[in-house]
Amino acid sequence: MLVVCLVFLVTANLLAFYIPNPSDTNNLWGFNTQQQLPGPCAIALYGLPRSFGSLVLPSLIQNVIQPNAVYRCDYFVYFHDIIRDPGGRDDRSGTVNGMEVTLLHGAVRKHHLAPCPSVTIENFTDDDFWKARQPLMEKIHLAKDSKGIPKFIPYNHPTYSNISIENVVKMWHAQEAVWNLLESSQTEAGAPKHYSRIAMLRLDVIYMTPINIYQLPNREMDYDNTVAVIPNFARHPVNDRMIYGPYEAVQVWASQRINRLEQHGRFIAKHAPGDGIHSERFLNYTIFPAIRQRGVLIQTHPDMCFLRARADGGVRFTDCGPRHATKNNYQAVKSVLPGRSCQPNMTHVNRTIVLLECYEESLRDSEKITEHVYWQQGCFIDEKTPSPKQRKKHPTKPCVPPHISIFKRHYTDNESMLSGISIL
């Protein structure tokens, strides 16, 4: 009798902490999740959705959505809505289709059992940015110290042009905005929803390695929620392209750069004049110390790799360092982009940059992408009703996210603007 009671108690305790095990159809990626999680999780994506549908989404599904599906993280997106990316010093220009971002709804629904996590998407235009950040941009460009030396211009770094500074502030704007979107989330009962574990990811990269937002560099799982993780590549002197970890750490990383600008200015005036708002150094000098003051460790993950996608269909093949820019990893890129033909271009701009050119036209037609998005969401706008033939081909999906954001496109002069419409 005693043995039976002990077995019952042990079983009850295991069930109390149970999350679907690796044999579950919703956890196919080999991670041990038979632990109690600290609370709800969220995955936030931000920035310019360069080649999102054709290059980014396949890797996002394989290496972000699937590895974290068992945790049922909610998704938040805040994207820069422009029609054309003008390119930069190392990149060609290219078309940007913001509607591709809404394909995330269908991808999340497909890889989760009901009830699905929520997917919330909002956008900003250049006009929105300048209305919100004009005073900040003027401060960065005009503020000087007592000797008349610029406080925030990174004049020690010749690659930082006015466009570079603008892009840094746009990144801050998108990070802070997606954070605010996440903070405003509510439960079905209307109460504020607090996320304990959060990832901040870019919208314009090909994720080459699985990212489990609880996994530490030593492969152990941080269910105690005490460590933040960043990539180990592109360190200048640290990587500024993503983070995941406890709420307390990611809050500082995502939402406090603008608030800590003066604090950063005082530090660099004394210890690193001329570094200004250099993105990675801002993190190293000001943001990471603030995270550590909250009792959170910061660890770099040596195996994590993702490659920047460009608006013209190119891929920055050397982003993760020379050891990743090999023929084997060229094959790895093709493996996360099935059906794509990628050709290396080692003379693009200069011979120090190896670019994979992965062109595709199938997702560039706005009518096709719009129709595909609405079918994935299971909703229709502009009173568009599916035909019986379409209904048979696309049966009603059993899993519908509790929150769906759809977009109607408006045109002002030559610029596309998307206004979010939320359907609860």
N, C-alpha and C positions, 0 to 999 in steps of 0.2 A: 504493500500500500504506500509506503514511504517513497519507494522508487517511482511509482506511478505519479505521485504528487510532484516529485522533483522534476520528472520529465514534463509534466504539464506546465510547471512554473517556468522552466527553461524555454519551452515552446512559446508560451505567452509573451515572455520578454523578447524573444527573437521577432515575433510578429509585431510587437510594439515598435520596433526599430526598423521594420522591413521596408525595403525599397526593391523594385523588381530585380531579380538576380540575372546573371549573364545568360541563362537559358531562356529568359523572357524574350518574346519577339520585339519588344521595345528597347532591348539592350543587347545589341548584336556586336558590340565592339570590344568585349573582353575586359571591361573595367569592373572592379569589385565595388558594388554600391550597397552592400549589405551593412550599411552604417546609418546612423541618424545624422541627417544634414542639419546645418545650423539654421536654416530657414529658406524662404524662396530665393531664387536666383534670377538674374537678368543678363541678357547679352545685348549691348548697345553698339550700333554701327553708325558711323558718321563720315561726312566728307563728300567728295565728288565721286559719283558712281561711274567712273570710267569703265567701259566695257563690262558692265555688271552682268548683264544677261548671258553674254557669250563667254567671258573668261572667268569672272569672279564666282558666280553662283554655283557652277559645278563643284568647285573646290570648297566653297562654303558648306554645301550639303555634305560632302564627303568627310571633311575634316573639322567642322564646327557643329553643324546641326546634328548629325548622327552621333558623334561621341558624347554629346550633352543631352540627347533626347530623354534619357532616363531621369534627368533632373527636372524636366519640364520648365525650363527657363522661359520667361517672357522675353520678347524681342522688341527693341525700340530702334528706330532709324530716324536720323535727321540729316537730310542730304542737301547739297548745294545744287540748285536747279539752274543749269545753263544749257543752251543748245549746243554750243561749241567750246571745247577746251582749246585755248590759244596755244597751248604747249609751253615749253620753257627752254632753258639753255641747253638741255640735253634731250628734248622730246619734240616730236612733231605734233601739230594740231590734229584734232579729230572731233567727230560728232559725239555728243553725249545724249542719251535717251533716258531721262529721269523715270519714265514709266516702267522701265525694266526693274526698278527697285521693288515694285509691288508684286513681282514674281515670288518674293520671299513668303508671301501668304501661303501660296500653294505648296512651296517647299517645306515649310514648317508643318503644315497640316498633313502632308504625305508621310512624314517621318515621325509622327506622334500618334499614340492611341488617344481616343477621346477620354476626357475633355482636352482639347488642344490648348496650348499656351496662347496668350494674346500676342498680336503683332501690331504695333502702332507706328505709323509712318507720317512724318511731317517734312516740310521742305523750307528752304530759304533761297531768295534770289539775291542778286547783287544789290538791288535797291534796298531790300530788307537789311542786308548787312551794313550798308552805309548809313541808313537811318539809325541803326542801333549802335554803331561803332565809330562814327565820325569823330566824336570827341576823343576817343581812345587813340585813334590813328593820329590825330593832331598832337596829342600828348607825346606819343612815341617819337614822332618826327621832330618836334620842336623843343621838348624839355632839355634843359642844359643844367650843368652843375655850376657852382660858384665861379669856376674858371672859364665858363662858356663852352665847355666840352659837352657834346651830346650824352645824355644819360642812358638812353635806351637803344640807340643805333649801334649795331654790332660792327663798328668800323674796323675792328681787327680781323674781320672775315670778309675778304673781297667778294666772295660768292653771294653775299647777302645784298641784293639790290632792293630797290623800293618794292618791286613785285614780290620778292622773297618775303619781305616784312609783311606785306599785305596778306600773302598766303599763310603765314604763321598766325596772324590774328584771325583769319577766316577759320583756321583749324581750331583755335581757342573758342571761337564763337560757336562752331558746330559741336564741339565737345561739351561746352557748358549747356547748350540748348538741349542736346539729347539727354544730358543728365537731368535737367529740369523736367523734361518729358517723363523720364523714369520716376522722378520724385513725385510727380503729380498723379501717378497711377493709383487706382482704387480697386478694392475688392468688389465682388458682385453685390455685396451689401452696401457699398458706398463708403466703406472705411478706407483710410489711407493704407496703402500696401508698402511694407518695408522689405527691401531686398537685402539679404545678408551677404550674398556672393555675387559679384558683378564682373563682367568682362567688357572692356572698351576696345572695339576693333575697327579697323579701317574698311571702307566700302570699296576700295580700289586695289585690292591685293589678291593674289592667288595663294591660297593656304596649302602649302606643300606637305605639312606634317599635321597629325591630329592634335587638336587643342582641347583637352579636357580641363574645364575651368577649376577643378579641384586638385588637379595633379601637380605635384612638385617636381623639380628637376631630378630628384633621386627616385622618381616613379612612385613614391608614397602619396597618399591622398590626404589633403589638408582639411579633413572634416572638422578639425578644431578651429579652422578659419583664422589663422594667425599670420599667414604669409601671403605677400603679393609677388606675382611672377611677371617678369619682363623678358623679352628676347635677349640673346647674347650677341647677336650680330649687329652691324651698323652702329657701333658704339662711338659716339663723338662728344663726350666720352661715354655716354650711355645711349641706349636705344629709346627713342621717344614715340614709337609707332604703335604700341599696344600695352595693355596691362590687364591682368585679372587678379582678383583677390578680395579681401574683406571690404565691406561697405566703407569703413573708416578710411581705408587707403585710397580706394578708387574715387571717393568724394573729393579728396584733395587733388588728385591727379586730373580729374575731369573738370572741376568747377572752381578752382581757387587760383588759377594763374593770373587772371586779371586782378583779382582782389589782393594778390601778393606782389603786384608789380612794383610798388614803392619799396617794399621790404627787399625785393630782389635788387632794385636800383641801389639801395644803400650798401648791400653786400658787394656788388661788383665795383662800386666806386672805391671801395677799400681794398678789395682782394683781386679783382679781375677787370680793370677798366678796359673798355673797348669790346667786351663780350656782349653787351646790350641784351637784346631778347633772343640771342642765339638759342634755338629751341632746345637742343639737348643739354646745353649748359644751364639753361634756366631750370630744367628738371634736376640736374645734378647739384646745383647750388642752393636751390630754394624749395622745390617741391618734394624731392626725396627726403631731405632732412625733416620736413614737416610730417611726412608719412611715418618716419621712424619715431618721431616724438609721440605718435599715437600708439606706440607699442607694437607696430607691425614690421616684420622683417621683409626685406626685398631681396629676392633671389633671381638670378638670370638662368634661363633655360638654354643649355648648350645645343640641344637638338632641334629647337623650334626654328621653322623656316617659312617665310612667305615672301612672295615676289610682287613688286608693284606692277600693276597692269596699266597700260597707257590707252588713251582714248582712240588712238589709231590702230589698235589691235596688237601693239607691241607688249613684250614682257621683259622687265629688267632681270635678266638671267643671273646676274652676279650679286644681287642684293644680299644674299646670305653669306657671301664670302667666296674666295677662290675654291674652297673644297667642295662647294655645292655646284660650281659652274663646270661640271664635267659631262661627258657623254651620257653617263648613267643617269645623272639628274636631268639631263635634257629629255631622256626617256620618261623620267618621273613626271616632268611637266606634261608630257603628252598623255600620261596615264590618268591625270586628273582632268584632262580636257579631251574626253573621248570623241573621236571623229574629227578632230581638228588637225590641220596641217600646219605645223610650226617650223619655220626655217630660221636658223641662226644667222644674224647679220652682225659681223664683228667690226664693221666699218661705220656703223651708225654714229654720226656726229664726230666721234673720235675713237681710236682703237682701244681706249681703256674701258669702253662700255660694250658689253656683249648683249645684244638685244635679240629676243626671239620674236619673230613676226608671225602672229597668229591671226590671220584675217578671216572674218566671217561676215556674211551679209544677211543671213536668214533672220536675225533678230533686229535688223535695222529698219524694217518697214513698220511705221508707226501703227497702221491699221492692224497688221498681224499681231504685233505685240500687245496692243490694247485688247483685241478679242481674246487672245490667249490668257491674259491677266484676268479678265472677267470670268472666263470659264473656270479658271483655277479657284477663284474666290467663291464661285457659285452665286454671284450677284450680277445684276445688269443695270446699266444706267441709260439715260436717254430713251426710256421706254423700249429698249431693244429686247425682244423676246426670242428665245431659242426655237428653232424649228423642231418638229418631231424627230427628224433624222439626227439633228444635233443632240437632242435629249437622249436618244438611244446610244449615241457614241460617247456622250459625257453624262453618265448617270449621276444622280445627286450624291454628293459625298457625305458619309455618315458623320464625319468629324468637322464641325464648323467652329472656327475660333470665336470666342466670346466677344472680341472686338476686332472689327475690320475697318481699315481706313481705305477709301478709294479716292480717286482724283479725277477732276475734270480739267481739261487743258483750256487755257485762255491765251489769247495773243495780244500783246501790246507792242506795236511797231514790229520789230523783227525778233523780239525776245519772247520765249515761252515762259509762262508762269503757271504753276500748279497750286491750286488751293485745296487743302485737305477737307474732306467731308467724312465725319465719323459716323458709322452705323453701329449701334449697340445691339 
